Structures are given as structure tokens and as C-alpha cells.
Amino acid sequence: MKKILGLLLISLPLLSACGTTVSRVDTNTTIDVSGRWNDADSRMAADELIADCLSRPWLTRAKADKGDNPTVIVGSVRNLSNEHLNTNVLVEDLQRALINSGRVDFVASSAERESVRDERLDQAVNASAETRKAHGQETGADFMLSGTVNTIEDAEGGKSVILYQVDMKLLDMTSNKIVWTGQKKIKKSIKRSSKKW
């Protein structure tokens, strides 16, 4: 009996170590668990790219031509990397940085516009004449931001280096001229333990 009790006492710490532990952390905290692309990379890339974009000459020219803030839309950001990336997070981070800058006006994506158009159709039938919103009053974008995410990985044994490269372009919607191009690179060195549990 003493041997069984002794074994139980020894195994209790091991059993308790197998449980799940969750702790809340600040969302701005950078935590790299796997070394792969994460929320901090997306936020960093968006903030730096938009800060660079808004500091370039195209914005001064566009404001002078329009007499007001230019209107921007974020188009597609394609994942050309060798891993699964949720590019929607990057698109939302880009939109947030643009909108919060106060230096450009911003229009909704094509999916969001379709939803609003459906609502206007519903209002045309069901809302009072004083409150319904008319069709054909949307603001068109002057510029579209689009881009890609690429990766280059070099690995040997338990070591790897991953380069993430985010390339963005801002196109004039009238002329199709590229008025700005930006690039953000994030390089990660990863060493994986050879021990497997």
C-alpha cells in the first residue's frame, strides 16, 4: 500500500503539468510561438507601410488636385508565401492605419458595398421617404492599395530563417499609374529543439 501511495504522490506533479494553462496578455504584446507570421507581424507591416505611404509626394499632389483628402480603397492582398496566411487580418490592419491617419478618406470594400446596396434596396420598399437613402450617391475611390505577401525560407537541421516580404502598391484609379510602392521585410531566425516529448 505504501508503494502505491508513493507512486501516486510522485505522479501527481506530472499529471498536473499536463493541464492547460491560459493567461490573458495585452494584444499589443509580441509573442512568437512557432516563428510563423502572426498578428504582431501584420500590425507592424501595416503601420510601417501606411506611415511610409502617407509621407510620400503622391498625397500632396492628390490633395492639391482634388482640393480635399483623396479617397482610398484597399483591394486584394494576395498570399504568395509558402504557408497559410490570413491576409484579411493584414487588410484590416491596413484599413485601420489609413482611416485613423485622418489624411485620406476611405470607401468600403466591394463585399461591404454589396451589403449596403442590399440595405438600400430594402429601404426603398420599407423605409419612410424622409429616411431612405438614394441609390447612385456613393463615393468612388481615387486610389486603390493592393499587394502581396511572399516568403523565402532557408532551413537546415533544426535551424531555419524565414523572410516575410510584404509589397504594396497604390494605383491611381483613373490612369492606372502606380503612385507609390512600399515594402516591409520581417526576418525571423528559428531554432527548434531536437527533443520530442
Sequence and secondary structure as in RCSB ss.txt:
>XXXX:A:sequence
MKKILGLLLISLPLLSACGTTVSRVDTNTTIDVSGRWNDADSRMAADELIADCLSRPWLTRAKADKGDNPTVIVG
SVRNLSNEHLNTNVLVEDLQRALINSGRVDFVASSAERESVRDERLDQAVNASAETRKAHGQETGADFMLSGTVN
TIEDAEGGKSVILYQVDMKLLDMTSNKIVWTGQKKIKKSIKRSSKKW
>XXXX:A:secstr
 HHHHHHHHHHHHHHHHTS       TT    SSSS  HHHHHHHHHHHHHHHTTSHHHHHHHHHHSS  EEEEE
EEEE SSS   HHHHHHHHHHHHHHHSSSEE   HHHHHHHHHHHHHHHHHS TTT   SS     SEEEEEEEE
EEEEEETTEEEEEEEEEEEEEETTT  EEEEEEEEEEEEEE  S   
